[in-house]
Amino acid sequence: MWLMHDGGTAADSPTPRTGGLPLAPNGFQWPVCAECEGPMCFVAHLPVDDGAVEVFMCQNDPGMCDDWDAESGGNRAVLVHGDLRPVAPPEEGETLLDTVTALRPVATPIEGEVPGRRGGTPDWWQLDETPACPACGRRMPFVAQLEEGGDALNFGGGGRGYVFTCPPCGTAAFLWQR
């Protein structure tokens, strides 16, 4: 399923989107970078079967923290379930994208910018880097691919982001390649 740009949307829209605010249950803690310890930037909201994956990357000092690696602590994907509500960002740090863009799933891509796709297999820019679930050790199933584009997503200058989950363990992972 392809994800097409579908114009702007509300910052707290429950539909697939880049930017805006993460949706999470009460008690959600905004992720911080393991390297610089600053709050991460919210990148994307991707609904899944009974919840959503919220994707974050460190943008406090771009290029300094290892935000491309699924295990470095410079990015974070969080699998959330239950009563999801908008989460206010921390007051300091690069925490939100400048624009909120709806992503409309379509079976066949049409003219226009195609910012990603859901399901299937990853179209790796480099070698296969499918992460292992930190809880069970199995390869994590692929959820979505996001293409760099416009002024919103920056995956190293023309790169591609990859989102994975392990629903039985409640874990998620994100990485990007260029």
ZADO-1210 file (C-alpha; in nm, 4 decimals, padded with zeros to 6 digits):
<atoms>
<atom x="00.0000" y="00.0000" z="00.0000" code="MET" pos="1"/>
<atom x="00.1497" y="00.3324" z="-00.1051" code="TRP" pos="2"/>
<atom x="00.1345" y="00.6414" z="00.1151" code="LEU" pos="3"/>
<atom x="00.0572" y="00.9571" z="-00.0835" code="MET" pos="4"/>
<atom x="00.0771" y="01.3174" z="00.0354" code="HIS" pos="5"/>
<atom x="-00.2766" y="01.4253" z="00.1147" code="ASP" pos="6"/>
<atom x="-00.2281" y="01.7884" z="00.2144" code="GLY" pos="7"/>
<atom x="-00.2237" y="01.9293" z="00.5631" code="GLY" pos="8"/>
<atom x="-00.4138" y="01.7839" z="00.8554" code="THR" pos="9"/>
<atom x="-00.4746" y="01.8521" z="01.2223" code="ALA" pos="10"/>
<atom x="-00.1734" y="01.8112" z="01.4508" code="ALA" pos="11"/>
<atom x="-00.3624" y="01.5450" z="01.6474" code="ASP" pos="12"/>
<atom x="-00.5195" y="01.3581" z="01.3551" code="SER" pos="13"/>
<atom x="-00.5487" y="00.9807" z="01.4124" code="PRO" pos="14"/>
<atom x="-00.4736" y="00.9192" z="01.0424" code="THR" pos="15"/>
<atom x="-00.1266" y="00.8368" z="00.9011" code="PRO" pos="16"/>
<atom x="00.0827" y="01.1550" z="00.8968" code="ARG" pos="17"/>
<atom x="00.4207" y="01.3137" z="00.9396" code="THR" pos="18"/>
<atom x="00.4547" y="01.5885" z="01.1973" code="GLY" pos="19"/>
<atom x="00.2020" y="01.7110" z="01.4459" code="GLY" pos="20"/>
<atom x="00.1741" y="01.5620" z="01.7931" code="LEU" pos="21"/>
<atom x="00.2202" y="01.2016" z="01.9003" code="PRO" pos="22"/>
<atom x="-00.0897" y="01.0202" z="02.0245" code="LEU" pos="23"/>
<atom x="-00.0313" y="00.8061" z="02.3312" code="ALA" pos="24"/>
<atom x="-00.1992" y="00.6833" z="02.6503" code="PRO" pos="25"/>
<atom x="-00.1763" y="00.8754" z="02.9789" code="ASN" pos="26"/>
<atom x="00.1655" y="00.8446" z="03.1394" code="GLY" pos="27"/>
<atom x="00.3584" y="00.8519" z="02.8104" code="PHE" pos="28"/>
<atom x="00.7111" y="00.9896" z="02.8546" code="GLN" pos="29"/>
<atom x="00.8542" y="01.1956" z="02.5657" code="TRP" pos="30"/>
<atom x="01.1655" y="01.0112" z="02.4364" code="PRO" pos="31"/>
<atom x="01.5079" y="01.1634" z="02.4920" code="VAL" pos="32"/>
<atom x="01.8221" y="01.0965" z="02.2926" code="CYS" pos="33"/>
<atom x="02.0605" y="00.8493" z="02.4589" code="ALA" pos="34"/>
<atom x="02.3575" y="01.0474" z="02.3244" code="GLU" pos="35"/>
<atom x="02.2807" y="01.4173" z="02.3844" code="CYS" pos="36"/>
<atom x="02.0009" y="01.3590" z="02.6394" code="GLU" pos="37"/>
<atom x="01.7779" y="01.6164" z="02.4650" code="GLY" pos="38"/>
<atom x="01.4124" y="01.5535" z="02.3798" code="PRO" pos="39"/>
<atom x="01.3628" y="01.3941" z="02.0374" code="MET" pos="40"/>
<atom x="01.1660" y="01.5361" z="01.7452" code="CYS" pos="41"/>
<atom x="00.8326" y="01.3695" z="01.6689" code="PHE" pos="42"/>
<atom x="00.8423" y="01.2524" z="01.3047" code="VAL" pos="43"/>
<atom x="00.5415" y="01.0333" z="01.2217" code="ALA" pos="44"/>
<atom x="00.2170" y="00.8784" z="01.3437" code="HIS" pos="45"/>
<atom x="00.1421" y="00.5437" z="01.1757" code="LEU" pos="46"/>
<atom x="-00.1762" y="00.3582" z="01.2785" code="PRO" pos="47"/>
<atom x="-00.1416" y="-00.0202" z="01.3125" code="VAL" pos="48"/>
<atom x="-00.3996" y="-00.2911" z="01.3864" code="ASP" pos="49"/>
<atom x="-00.5021" y="-00.1900" z="01.7373" code="ASP" pos="50"/>
<atom x="-00.2876" y="00.1144" z="01.8062" code="GLY" pos="51"/>
<atom x="-00.0154" y="00.3218" z="01.6437" code="ALA" pos="52"/>
<atom x="00.3591" y="00.3555" z="01.6025" code="VAL" pos="53"/>
<atom x="00.4965" y="00.6953" z="01.7038" code="GLU" pos="54"/>
<atom x="00.8360" y="00.7701" z="01.5428" code="VAL" pos="55"/>
<atom x="01.0959" y="01.0073" z="01.6932" code="PHE" pos="56"/>
<atom x="01.4476" y="01.1202" z="01.5887" code="MET" pos="57"/>
<atom x="01.7061" y="01.3379" z="01.7622" code="CYS" pos="58"/>
<atom x="01.7298" y="01.6739" z="01.5848" code="GLN" pos="59"/>
<atom x="01.8940" y="01.8740" z="01.8624" code="ASN" pos="60"/>
<atom x="02.2282" y="01.8919" z="01.6827" code="ASP" pos="61"/>
<atom x="02.1681" y="01.7229" z="01.3435" code="PRO" pos="62"/>
<atom x="02.4474" y="01.4921" z="01.2383" code="GLY" pos="63"/>
<atom x="02.5989" y="01.4614" z="01.5856" code="MET" pos="64"/>
<atom x="02.3780" y="01.1868" z="01.7331" code="CYS" pos="65"/>
<atom x="02.3449" y="00.8466" z="01.5659" code="ASP" pos="66"/>
<atom x="01.9804" y="00.8930" z="01.4637" code="ASP" pos="67"/>
<atom x="02.0081" y="00.6472" z="01.1714" code="TRP" pos="68"/>
<atom x="02.0727" y="00.3327" z="01.3779" code="ASP" pos="69"/>
<atom x="01.7834" y="00.1354" z="01.5310" code="ALA" pos="70"/>
<atom x="01.9876" y="00.0571" z="01.8441" code="GLU" pos="71"/>
<atom x="02.1997" y="00.3694" z="01.9067" code="SER" pos="72"/>
<atom x="01.9419" y="00.5654" z="02.1052" code="GLY" pos="73"/>
<atom x="01.9340" y="00.8582" z="01.8589" code="GLY" pos="74"/>
<atom x="01.5847" y="00.7636" z="01.7431" code="ASN" pos="75"/>
<atom x="01.2891" y="00.5798" z="01.8883" code="ARG" pos="76"/>
<atom x="00.9726" y="00.4132" z="01.7639" code="ALA" pos="77"/>
<atom x="00.7034" y="00.3487" z="02.0231" code="VAL" pos="78"/>
<atom x="00.4137" y="00.1057" z="01.9793" code="LEU" pos="79"/>
<atom x="00.1124" y="00.2502" z="02.1654" code="VAL" pos="80"/>
<atom x="-00.2341" y="00.1072" z="02.2385" code="HIS" pos="81"/>
<atom x="-00.5460" y="00.2023" z="02.4302" code="GLY" pos="82"/>
<atom x="-00.6963" y="00.5463" z="02.4796" code="ASP" pos="83"/>
<atom x="-00.4616" y="00.7574" z="02.2651" code="LEU" pos="84"/>
<atom x="-00.4481" y="01.1325" z="02.3286" code="ARG" pos="85"/>
<atom x="-00.2274" y="01.4142" z="02.1959" code="PRO" pos="86"/>
<atom x="00.0943" y="01.4534" z="02.3942" code="VAL" pos="87"/>
<atom x="00.2319" y="01.8038" z="02.4496" code="ALA" pos="88"/>
<atom x="00.6006" y="01.8372" z="02.3599" code="PRO" pos="89"/>
<atom x="00.8699" y="01.9451" z="02.6048" code="PRO" pos="90"/>
<atom x="00.9258" y="02.3214" z="02.6083" code="GLU" pos="91"/>
<atom x="01.2902" y="02.2967" z="02.5021" code="GLU" pos="92"/>
<atom x="01.4650" y="02.1211" z="02.2133" code="GLY" pos="93"/>
<atom x="01.3793" y="02.0448" z="01.8513" code="GLU" pos="94"/>
<atom x="01.0632" y="01.8448" z="01.9217" code="THR" pos="95"/>
<atom x="00.8200" y="01.9122" z="01.6336" code="LEU" pos="96"/>
<atom x="00.8394" y="01.9299" z="01.2537" code="LEU" pos="97"/>
<atom x="00.7408" y="02.2589" z="01.0904" code="ASP" pos="98"/>
<atom x="00.4595" y="02.1010" z="00.8891" code="THR" pos="99"/>
<atom x="00.1924" y="01.8358" z="00.9405" code="VAL" pos="100"/>
<atom x="00.1236" y="01.6235" z="00.6319" code="THR" pos="101"/>
<atom x="-00.1512" y="01.3656" z="00.5950" code="ALA" pos="102"/>
<atom x="-00.0499" y="01.0372" z="00.4300" code="LEU" pos="103"/>
<atom x="-00.3292" y="00.8711" z="00.2314" code="ARG" pos="104"/>
<atom x="-00.2924" y="00.4959" z="00.1699" code="PRO" pos="105"/>
<atom x="-00.3612" y="00.3981" z="-00.1934" code="VAL" pos="106"/>
<atom x="-00.3272" y="00.0633" z="-00.3718" code="ALA" pos="107"/>
<atom x="-00.1683" y="00.2138" z="-00.6833" code="THR" pos="108"/>
<atom x="00.0522" y="00.5237" z="-00.6740" code="PRO" pos="109"/>
<atom x="-00.0768" y="00.8203" z="-00.8707" code="ILE" pos="110"/>
<atom x="00.0930" y="01.1366" z="-00.9864" code="GLU" pos="111"/>
<atom x="00.2402" y="01.3393" z="-00.7059" code="GLY" pos="112"/>
<atom x="00.4958" y="01.2885" z="-00.4374" code="GLU" pos="113"/>
<atom x="00.4949" y="00.9382" z="-00.2873" code="VAL" pos="114"/>
<atom x="00.6362" y="00.9787" z="00.0654" code="PRO" pos="115"/>
<atom x="00.6316" y="00.6097" z="00.1512" code="GLY" pos="116"/>
<atom x="00.4468" y="00.2828" z="00.1700" code="ARG" pos="117"/>
<atom x="00.3007" y="00.0400" z="00.4224" code="ARG" pos="118"/>
<atom x="00.3492" y="-00.3333" z="00.4436" code="GLY" pos="119"/>
<atom x="00.5228" y="-00.5633" z="00.2022" code="GLY" pos="120"/>
<atom x="00.9004" y="-00.5740" z="00.2232" code="THR" pos="121"/>
<atom x="01.1447" y="-00.2888" z="00.2741" code="PRO" pos="122"/>
<atom x="01.3048" y="-00.1373" z="-00.0332" code="ASP" pos="123"/>
<atom x="01.6484" y="-00.1129" z="00.1266" code="TRP" pos="124"/>
<atom x="01.8696" y="00.1760" z="00.0187" code="TRP" pos="125"/>
<atom x="02.1734" y="-00.0240" z="00.1317" code="GLN" pos="126"/>
<atom x="02.1874" y="-00.3718" z="00.2893" code="LEU" pos="127"/>
<atom x="01.9064" y="-00.5363" z="00.4869" code="ASP" pos="128"/>
<atom x="01.9168" y="-00.4022" z="00.8422" code="GLU" pos="129"/>
<atom x="01.5961" y="-00.5559" z="00.9759" code="THR" pos="130"/>
<atom x="01.6257" y="-00.5150" z="01.3536" code="PRO" pos="131"/>
<atom x="01.5844" y="-00.7945" z="01.6043" code="ALA" pos="132"/>
<atom x="01.3238" y="-00.7437" z="01.8752" code="CYS" pos="133"/>
<atom x="01.5062" y="-00.6446" z="02.1954" code="PRO" pos="134"/>
<atom x="01.2630" y="-00.8594" z="02.3987" code="ALA" pos="135"/>
<atom x="01.2435" y="-01.1898" z="02.2041" code="CYS" pos="136"/>
<atom x="01.5345" y="-01.1659" z="01.9581" code="GLY" pos="137"/>
<atom x="01.3238" y="-01.2414" z="01.6461" code="ARG" pos="138"/>
<atom x="01.3453" y="-01.0317" z="01.3296" code="ARG" pos="139"/>
<atom x="01.0843" y="-00.7582" z="01.3553" code="MET" pos="140"/>
<atom x="00.8044" y="-00.7404" z="01.0960" code="PRO" pos="141"/>
<atom x="00.8184" y="-00.4446" z="00.8559" code="PHE" pos="142"/>
<atom x="00.5444" y="-00.1806" z="00.8989" code="VAL" pos="143"/>
<atom x="00.6280" y="00.1178" z="00.6776" code="ALA" pos="144"/>
<atom x="00.8852" y="00.3020" z="00.4739" code="GLN" pos="145"/>
<atom x="00.9116" y="00.6823" z="00.4686" code="LEU" pos="146"/>
<atom x="01.0862" y="00.8788" z="00.1966" code="GLU" pos="147"/>
<atom x="01.2708" y="01.1998" z="00.2700" code="GLU" pos="148"/>
<atom x="01.0945" y="01.4944" z="00.1174" code="GLY" pos="149"/>
<atom x="01.0194" y="01.8630" z="00.1373" code="GLY" pos="150"/>
<atom x="01.1265" y="02.0448" z="00.4499" code="ASP" pos="151"/>
<atom x="00.9785" y="01.7869" z="00.6858" code="ALA" pos="152"/>
<atom x="01.1775" y="01.4628" z="00.6897" code="LEU" pos="153"/>
<atom x="01.5570" y="01.4528" z="00.6846" code="ASN" pos="154"/>
<atom x="01.7167" y="01.1117" z="00.6470" code="PHE" pos="155"/>
<atom x="02.0705" y="01.2224" z="00.5674" code="GLY" pos="156"/>
<atom x="01.9944" y="01.4029" z="00.2412" code="GLY" pos="157"/>
<atom x="01.7812" y="01.1830" z="00.0164" code="GLY" pos="158"/>
<atom x="01.7472" y="00.8856" z="00.2492" code="GLY" pos="159"/>
<atom x="01.4689" y="00.6512" z="00.3469" code="ARG" pos="160"/>
<atom x="01.3285" y="00.5595" z="00.6908" code="GLY" pos="161"/>
<atom x="01.2053" y="00.2144" z="00.7962" code="TYR" pos="162"/>
<atom x="00.9579" y="00.1273" z="01.0741" code="VAL" pos="163"/>
<atom x="00.9258" y="-00.2179" z="01.2346" code="PHE" pos="164"/>
<atom x="00.7209" y="-00.3662" z="01.5201" code="THR" pos="165"/>
<atom x="00.7033" y="-00.6839" z="01.7261" code="CYS" pos="166"/>
<atom x="00.3354" y="-00.6812" z="01.8356" code="PRO" pos="167"/>
<atom x="00.3601" y="-00.9805" z="02.0743" code="PRO" pos="168"/>
<atom x="00.6382" y="-00.8035" z="02.2665" code="CYS" pos="169"/>
<atom x="00.4952" y="-00.4514" z="02.2272" code="GLY" pos="170"/>
<atom x="00.8179" y="-00.3149" z="02.0784" code="THR" pos="171"/>
<atom x="00.8962" y="-00.1017" z="01.7732" code="ALA" pos="172"/>
<atom x="01.2109" y="00.0141" z="01.5944" code="ALA" pos="173"/>
<atom x="01.3083" y="00.2814" z="01.3436" code="PHE" pos="174"/>
<atom x="01.6200" y="00.3334" z="01.1324" code="LEU" pos="175"/>
<atom x="01.7126" y="00.5144" z="00.8146" code="TRP" pos="176"/>
<atom x="01.9554" y="00.4638" z="00.5298" code="GLN" pos="177"/>
<atom x="02.0986" y="00.6787" z="00.2549" code="ARG" pos="178"/>
</atoms>
